[in-house]
Amino acid sequence: MNLDEYRVELIEDIKVSAASEDTNERSKFVGTVVDILESAEEFDDFTEGYFEGIGERGRKMVMDGYYFDPYDKSCLILVSDFSGDIEATNLTSTEINKMYDSMRYLVEASINGYILKNGFEESSIGYGLAKDIFDNLDDIVKFKFYIITDRKLSDRVKNIKKEPINGKIVELNVWDIKRLYDIYSSTLGKESIEIDLSSIGGIPCVKAVDNDEYDAYLAIIPGDVLANMYIEYGSRLLEGNVRSFLSIKGKVNKGIRNTILNEPNMFFAYNNGIAATSTEIETQNNSKGLVITKIKDLQIINGGQTTASIANAVLQDKQDVSKLSVPMKLSIVDHEKAQEMIPTISRCANSQNKVDEADFFSNHPYHIRLEEYSRKIIAPAKGGDQFGTIWFYERARGQYTQAQMKLTKSERVKFQTKNPKNQLIKKVDLSKYINTFECLPHIVSKGAQSSMRYFAEKIDKEWEKSNTQFNDYYYKKIISYAIIFKDLDKMIADQDWYKEIKAYKANIVTYTIAVTINQLKKKYPNMGIDYKKIWNTQKMYPSLAKQLLKTARAILNFITLDDRPILNVTEWCKKEACWDRAKSLEWPLDQDFVDDLVDLDFEKQDEVAAKRDRKVDNELNFEITVINYGDDYWKKVIQWSDGKRLLTPMENDLLLLASRAISTGRIPSSKQAAIILQTREKLIEEGMPKEF
């Protein structure tokens, strides 16, 4: 798909979706592009919400949402420009400056308290942002302004320099259709970062590894160079899995800061430095020896705290860090293998820290199993269609896009007919749905990363106990969760009471569902929502839709009550105290809704049957896996382990059985096969190659 085709398809999708959901195209465009940028790790947990107001001297203030980045201490404000024209037009500098000014006026009116003192609605999203900026100005390092547009922009107008605001760095990013297309076309599913080091003569390095899998270099990077990288690119330099658990307020950082400020000459001795990956570098020989002059797609996979601490010393303490020497281990991985290798390298690099496996969760067998179900379980036809569809589960970023990249237009249409875009479920979406239905709306309101981390830890523990509960019945049930969540989101967007505020929809949706489920448990503990009906019809049934919509209106009133202890509504929704208050209240349930509830005993029968089937599948899979490796493979395993005294007599005997299974026809039992595979994993941990 070329740029023009991509643009036309994007615009058509937005118009069709907006019409079908009876929402405005601007809002749909914002949601679509924010989703793209979040997937590309440009930012996390963006708060959507339109705000328009008149500031000092009649200046128009506008935004479509904001985000506070806790990792690089920046405040991001976004405004959209959706033309909807099939014929591409150019975005001019005059228009860019006008949109920038509308965001700048909002920030300035927040800093000087104008919005807080001049009658703006306290429950509005603009007031909440203004209060946060006013209260936390000292902690903000940078203001990032984003303009998103479906129009074209000259390549040279990518990052426009603007004057600081109140002494804070200002960065203006214009995301035009070409930059969005570049993400679509990118192997990594994110915008490439290219860092040119030639102006400083490069970074001295030594090549440490050179093989078919990857190259590696050991280098010393000056503190000011590292700080400037972080100041310019911020948390985009931090590998996604690492960023999800990093905190820049821990005790470790106080020690790093103390060394930077008081013993900079000892930094190299005291600090472990950083580990990083790149997809490509350029080197040359000069008076320094071998130096790295350019780094592409740099990702810091260990040492994010070190990097942020050095940058903060420059920004907040005005410290000269040019004499700091920071050790760097840089691994160069191929573009094609980057998505698989970088998280693995990251996991190993962080093994000395308290980082749960749940933080590196894409390759967890839970996700792999859901992916398998999503590709083979066909959802029932709906709306008169004569064909079923797939709910495409994307356990790794960009799978849905990558599956279509090499398809022709007609093949792409066929793919999307079978795998509709509105039935794409991302890993972070899944955590949001499940945490909501498990009555954790305050966790969901904290944003994608917090919700995902909580969910990952919980699933990891449950999987270890027993994985048979994660079966086809479970899969269909969570798809029903997705249907309810998505349908409610669309319905709320269409309500007049919501159109008046255009904010807090994400909070309203999760609290509405959680409150309803909680009321059911209290009043009708043996009854539940008919998820089977939802799966079979692929939509909410009328009494459920009516109930949720009625509760949603009440939830908006609840979260914006004047007596809330935290003025910012989105921050209030993140607090367990908010959820505790919601649980303590009485939320009426319509009789029609109650009449359509189902007996949970019937659901438990289905669950038990599905667990039994999953257990059989697991056992059969163990046997098939052992046989598929073949006799020769197991003979090589025996040869590798021979004499190393790593195995018990039973494990030796079972490996011998596996090495003769095909030739003798004596197939290991499911229990024996499970032990054989566990033995293989044990030997791999001891250094045995995965393949021979």
PyMOL commands that set and color helices and strands:
alter all, ss='L'
color gray80, all
select helices_A, chain A and resi 3-21+25-39+56-58+93-111+114-117+125-135+137-139+177-185+198-200+223-237+240-243+251-262+264-270+304-315+335-349+357-359+365-376+399-402+409-418+421-423+427-437+441-445+448-465+472-493+496-499+505-523+531-537+542-559+569-573+576-584+591-595+600-629+631-641+649-658+661-664+670-685
alter helices_A, ss='H'
color red, helices_A
select strands_A, chain A and resi 47-54+60-69+74-81+142-149+159-161+169-175+194-196+203-210+214-222+274-278+280-286+289-296+299-302+325-333+392-394+424-426+527-528+598-599
alter strands_A, ss='S'
color yellow, strands_A
deselect
rebuild
show_as cartoon
